[in-house]
Amino acid sequence: MEPYRVVLTTVSSAEEAKRIAHSLVEERLAACVNITGDAESVYRWEGKVENAEEILLLIKTRVEKIKALEEAVRRLHSYDVPEFVILKVDGGSPAYLKWMDESLE
């Protein structure tokens, strides 16, 4: 089983996205964080269907970093209930995965 994961979270602004991304990489909890463009989210909150313009973060990490990563996202995030969805990575370029390992050491 590959030990690599991609974690999804959304934030309310580009500034928040950059702040969280830099912190996660500096703390070696993420090898890389992709900050995507505008995304529109539709969700139910407090009994009502809501729409929000958000920024999606794709956080690349290893399975053993997940607990600390989730704690950091919760600490840094402005939302009461931040999205934290973990996707398993089945494989990838050996050179990229090696770089991830080195970046997370």
BELGI-V760126 format. One record per residue. N is the residue number from 1. PHI is phi in degrees with one decimal (999 if undefined). OMEGA is omega in degrees with one decimal (* if undefined). NEAR is the number of other C-alpha atoms within 12 Angstrom. Layout:
n:N phi:PHI omega:OMEGA near:NEAR
n:N phi:PHI omega:OMEGA near:NEAR
//
This chain:
n:1 phi:999 omega:178.7 near:10
n:2 phi:-72.4 omega:-178.0 near:18
n:3 phi:-88.1 omega:-172.8 near:22
n:4 phi:-94.2 omega:-179.7 near:32
n:5 phi:-139.6 omega:168.6 near:34
n:6 phi:-118.1 omega:-179.5 near:32
n:7 phi:-109.8 omega:177.7 near:35
n:8 phi:-104.2 omega:168.5 near:30
n:9 phi:-148.8 omega:176.1 near:38
n:10 phi:-117.2 omega:179.2 near:39
n:11 phi:-133.3 omega:-172.7 near:38
n:12 phi:-87.3 omega:-176.2 near:29
n:13 phi:-152.9 omega:177.2 near:24
n:14 phi:-64.6 omega:179.7 near:22
n:15 phi:-63.7 omega:178.2 near:16
n:16 phi:-64.1 omega:179.2 near:24
n:17 phi:-59.3 omega:-179.0 near:32
n:18 phi:-65.1 omega:-179.4 near:26
n:19 phi:-63.1 omega:179.5 near:23
n:20 phi:-65.7 omega:-178.7 near:38
n:21 phi:-58.5 omega:-179.2 near:37
n:22 phi:-62.1 omega:-179.8 near:25
n:23 phi:-63.1 omega:-178.6 near:24
n:24 phi:-64.3 omega:179.0 near:37
n:25 phi:-71.7 omega:178.7 near:27
n:26 phi:-60.5 omega:179.9 near:20
n:27 phi:-81.4 omega:-179.0 near:21
n:28 phi:59.2 omega:173.6 near:28
n:29 phi:-91.2 omega:177.7 near:37
n:30 phi:-133.6 omega:173.8 near:40
n:31 phi:-76.4 omega:-177.0 near:34
n:32 phi:-156.5 omega:172.5 near:33
n:33 phi:-127.6 omega:174.1 near:31
n:34 phi:-87.4 omega:176.6 near:27
n:35 phi:-106.7 omega:-177.1 near:29
n:36 phi:-85.7 omega:176.9 near:22
n:37 phi:-71.1 omega:-177.7 near:18
n:38 phi:-59.0 omega:175.1 near:18
n:39 phi:-130.8 omega:174.8 near:20
n:40 phi:-100.4 omega:179.6 near:17
n:41 phi:-107.0 omega:174.6 near:20
n:42 phi:-120.9 omega:-173.6 near:13
n:43 phi:-156.0 omega:176.1 near:15
n:44 phi:-98.5 omega:178.1 near:11
n:45 phi:-140.3 omega:179.2 near:14
n:46 phi:51.7 omega:173.8 near:8
n:47 phi:83.8 omega:-179.2 near:7
n:48 phi:-122.0 omega:173.8 near:9
n:49 phi:-82.2 omega:-176.3 near:11
n:50 phi:-118.2 omega:170.4 near:13
n:51 phi:-122.1 omega:176.9 near:14
n:52 phi:-149.1 omega:170.6 near:19
n:53 phi:-82.7 omega:-177.0 near:18
n:54 phi:-136.3 omega:174.2 near:27
n:55 phi:-114.2 omega:179.5 near:28
n:56 phi:-95.5 omega:174.2 near:33
n:57 phi:-107.0 omega:172.9 near:39
n:58 phi:-109.8 omega:-172.7 near:30
n:59 phi:-106.0 omega:-179.3 near:42
n:60 phi:-97.7 omega:-174.8 near:39
n:61 phi:-153.1 omega:175.3 near:43
n:62 phi:-115.7 omega:-174.5 near:35
n:63 phi:-58.3 omega:-177.4 near:26
n:64 phi:-72.9 omega:178.2 near:19
n:65 phi:-93.7 omega:-170.1 near:29
n:66 phi:-59.1 omega:-177.0 near:30
n:67 phi:-60.9 omega:179.5 near:17
n:68 phi:-65.9 omega:177.9 near:19
n:69 phi:-62.9 omega:179.5 near:38
n:70 phi:-62.3 omega:177.8 near:29
n:71 phi:-61.6 omega:179.5 near:16
n:72 phi:-66.5 omega:178.9 near:27
n:73 phi:-60.6 omega:179.0 near:38
n:74 phi:-61.9 omega:-179.6 near:22
n:75 phi:-67.9 omega:-173.5 near:17
n:76 phi:-88.4 omega:-170.0 near:24
n:77 phi:-82.2 omega:179.4 near:30
n:78 phi:-86.5 omega:-177.4 near:21
n:79 phi:-81.8 omega:173.9 near:19
n:80 phi:-65.2 omega:-178.9 near:12
n:81 phi:-128.6 omega:-179.3 near:17
n:82 phi:-70.1 omega:173.1 near:24
n:83 phi:-63.3 omega:174.7 near:25
n:84 phi:-149.2 omega:-176.5 near:27
n:85 phi:-114.0 omega:-176.0 near:21
n:86 phi:-105.1 omega:176.7 near:24
n:87 phi:-112.0 omega:176.1 near:21
n:88 phi:-76.2 omega:176.3 near:21
n:89 phi:-105.2 omega:-178.1 near:20
n:90 phi:-80.5 omega:-179.3 near:13
n:91 phi:172.0 omega:179.7 near:16
n:92 phi:175.5 omega:178.2 near:16
n:93 phi:-60.2 omega:179.4 near:12
n:94 phi:-54.5 omega:-179.7 near:12
n:95 phi:-65.7 omega:179.6 near:11
n:96 phi:-67.8 omega:179.8 near:17
n:97 phi:-64.6 omega:175.7 near:24
n:98 phi:-63.7 omega:177.7 near:19
n:99 phi:-60.5 omega:177.1 near:20
n:100 phi:-58.1 omega:179.7 near:28
n:101 phi:-56.4 omega:-178.8 near:26
n:102 phi:-64.6 omega:-178.7 near:17
n:103 phi:-69.5 omega:-176.9 near:21
n:104 phi:-95.1 omega:-179.9 near:26
n:105 phi:-74.9 omega:* near:18
//
